[in-house]
Amino acid sequence: MQLVLSRMLLGKIVRLGSLFCVLSTVSLGQTHHITTYTVQDGLPQSQMDFSFQDSRNFLWFATAEAGLSRFDGTDFVNYSYEKDSLVSNLTRRILEDSVGRIWVGTERGISVFDRGKFTTFIAEGMPSNIYVNGMAFDESGALWVATQYQGLFRVQGDSAELWRIPQFYFNLEEIENLAWLGPSKLGVITSLGLYAFSTKDLSRAGTWLLRSDLVDPNGLLSAVWNPQTGDIWAGGKRGLYRLCRDTWKEIKAPTGESIYASSLLLDDDGDLWVGTQAKGLMLYQEEQWKEATAGVGPENGEVYHVQKDHTGSIWLSTELGLYRLVGKEYLHWGDENGLPSSWIWAVFAESDTSVWVGHRYGLGKLTSKGFEKIGPEEGFDGGHPSQFARDEFGALWMACEDGVYRYAEGIFSRIPASEDFHNQRAFLVLAPGNGKVYVAGNKSIEWIDANPTGQWERNLIQKRQAISPNGFNYLYLDEQNSLWVATEGKGLARVRETGGIEYFNSLSGLPSDIVNAFAPDDQGRLWLATGNGICVVDISGVSPKVMAKYSTLDGLLSFNVYSIVWRDNDLWLGTDQGINRLTFQGDSLVGLTQVTEDQGFRGIEANHKAVSLSAEGNIWWGTIDGLTQYVARFDDRETLKPEIFVTDIDLFYEDTDWERVQETPIDWFGIPQLLTLSPIQNTLTFSYRAVDLQMGKHIQYQSRLVGLEDEWSPLTTQSQVRYTNLSPGDYTFEVRATVGPHVEAPVSRYAFSISPFLWQRPWFIILVSVSVVGIVVLYTRWRVRSLKNTRKVLTEKVLERTREMESQKREIEKQRDKIETQRDELVDQSKFLEQALLDLKRNNMHMRSSIEYAKRIQDAILPRPAAIRQAFTENFILLKPKDIVSGDFYWYGFMNNAQIIVVADCTGHGVPGAIMSMIGHALLNQIILEKQITDPATILKMMHAGIRLALNQDDDEELNHDGMDMAVMAVYQEDKYGVFAGAKRPLFLVRREELSTLSGDRFSIGGFQMNRALPFRNHTVHLESGDMLYLTTDGYADQFGGRTERKFMLKRFKRLLTEISSLSASEQKVILKDMQSVWRQGVEQTDDMLVIGLRIG
């Protein structure tokens, strides 16, 4: 039954609703952190009209005149009419269908993105050049299209029909948008009002839910449905309208202003985000208006659309670009919110509506009414407080610039200074609940009776010089009444009631001698924030025992931890780079979250000790850029792992249209789902992307090609990898991403195969084998018949030959005399040959002498062992040439604080290899010693250019393809790290009997490489004392031997290095040398061998 409301009845309902509507006010309190994206960040233009998140978590943005943009959290990919066949650059709406296709409504029709490209959608019965203002898919899969000039269309398959709206025949241009107002209930937002109808039962007429001429003559702009309450919200010029229990209530804009509510978003908490074209983004929360972007966003700009992504962030499409507002769990107060200063020294949260703040210019209090300044007029003149403490009697104590202050019953009191505390600045205050208040200043530590019956008395505990000349950072009183003091440079001090002092520092296991703050956990242990990470200490025994340590290697944002607080099973850290949240189950760390500006922590650098846990369980931080609150009730999302996709595959360095190359299904990104390549199509470039809208710029990747590689590549920010000259076979490309510790994306896999050549295929081998067997059989039969015939012929010939032999006998006797004469001549020739042999041996001795002299020259240019021993006190060099001279060589030098060691394997061995080694040695002297270049990757690039120049390999007519494989390692022993680059040679690092491999690049120096600069890459590795570094050529692993005369193999070689790594260098060399002798078992040496081992001191 159609419900028709007359203008008079609807007017009564609106006025009645207004009577019951609570008057709305504007709250100008906290703000959210906002990130801005403009053309400098990759957008095609500033004006964004619409946004949409697809099922793959990509964000799509419609622009006013520059096409479409897709964002993965790191980069924007832009699409346009000119480049990508969009039907128009003026894009209006974006939608995804049930199979993942992206529909884009424009000013001139609809484009569909699928299989990596756009196509134009055409439906019979709908003009092709429609101006799209709204799109929606219903439960049947039909597409509803709202246009600016031609009305509302229902598209089913390839046909469309115009859908008539009552009282709308002559105002087809008035449709603003579409919105779902309930299950199968589609709302049409028009200048005449809000019209709704059922898409499930199209035979039923729709209803005008709200008429503009009764509430807002300028028309409605937006609408949204609350599935939890069933309420419907509509937005217009003057404000909001809410349909609750069949009654409309008008919620006017603050102070009666026109806001033009162009977009509405209802979040999971029931809060309504309102994008306006006059006041930026506003938030209607708990019957109050809040300007969510005041002071930090498009405050007076036009917000055309509001979108919430899967992380909880709010995205604003505006005339000035994109704005990302991080979720509601982190709220911020700065000078734009009334704080006199953004530098917050101390914070004490009695509750979330009563927060004491010590700032750069003094004292203040944040309440529900705003920020209250407290100064001399209120009885306080102590400068800025550096710490607060509440005693068991309800008094608030403050450590201030001008001493110690107490606030009780609305009165501030300055505690008189003792003789020892006179003119001291108070830094720390502690009220542990034992009737005493402990105060630390710049000269001493004292205690004060918290509630004296007479005058205030201050009792000296210790002077600063006796505990820590550099000062104190924090106080804690344990159950034995021992006072624990965090010091600046002397670690952790325990001051007993008797006055005795005990120290526990880095020599006792602490990460640092600088301790900034304490936090007790629910097990009675003490967590320490230090200048080198954190640790947990068991203080129940006679001596503190460090139970665990955590640093940047475990995922902390910084070594410098300034504040620390324990909440439930979480440990929160304030650092100079943001916040860390560590989650524990018992003693096990099960989660570590990094919270920076991207996640809403705007202050970035937390101040010392400036942290407080409110009665509601929320955490407040004081930072160098204001006050930040963590609101626990809004933090209901688990850690999101990024989605990773293989987005493109290029063949032979070129962009490939796979629909033309392969007759196989193509996926959404435009790459084949089943890829089979010919044997010559063996050079592929894989592009991939991890979608993370919060931590996108922190994403790192690892990849490998199963079938070619066993190890994952080192972490890198590069999102592309190339494989060349792949052999026929089955492969699986795997890529994974990480955005920090304990947050690793699932592995993305792509399987493909390269077909073998014709002669490698089984059917060809079988055909050839059968053919060969047939030929052998036929040949055997023919041969048998031939032999029978031959035997008959031979019998006849024997008789004939007998007669001939008798004749020949006589002829032989005649020849005998001639032979005797020739014998004498042969004797003379024998003597001549003996003399020639003597001459040959003499020449051979001269040649061997020359080669041995060349070996002495080669040995002379090699680095002296003493020089290497001076840099690495424990090392060995195992060099075993196949011939007298070697094609393997090594080089060492010290330049710019770097110990540089080079291992090279030249083409060939013997004299050719030795000549190449001389060229390589000379080039290394020139590059490193003369040009002072120490970057390994640059050294390899210059070696490649030098070899090609020296051997004229750039000449097209030159057939010289000699070159070398090389590994270059620069060790910075003082800073405990190294930089490695390799040309087909790896670096093996053994740490605590665990071996890791840093692979070199997949091309050699010189030789067959193309005449271009090769992209050699550096690998930086952290080094620790006791680490063993191994640089080696391929000779050792490629040596044949063993019982089956097979290669020694790299896997066996790596296992051997791991097993002997803990031995001394000299013992390792002996074992390696003996192992080769045992392995060869008389087999000739295959190639030159070179193995160098270095121990990091």
Summary of the structure (lengths in Angstrom):
residues: 1097
radius of gyration: 41.8
end to end distance: 88.3
largest distance: 155.9
contacts: 3655
relative contact order: 0.05
helix: 21%
strand: 41%
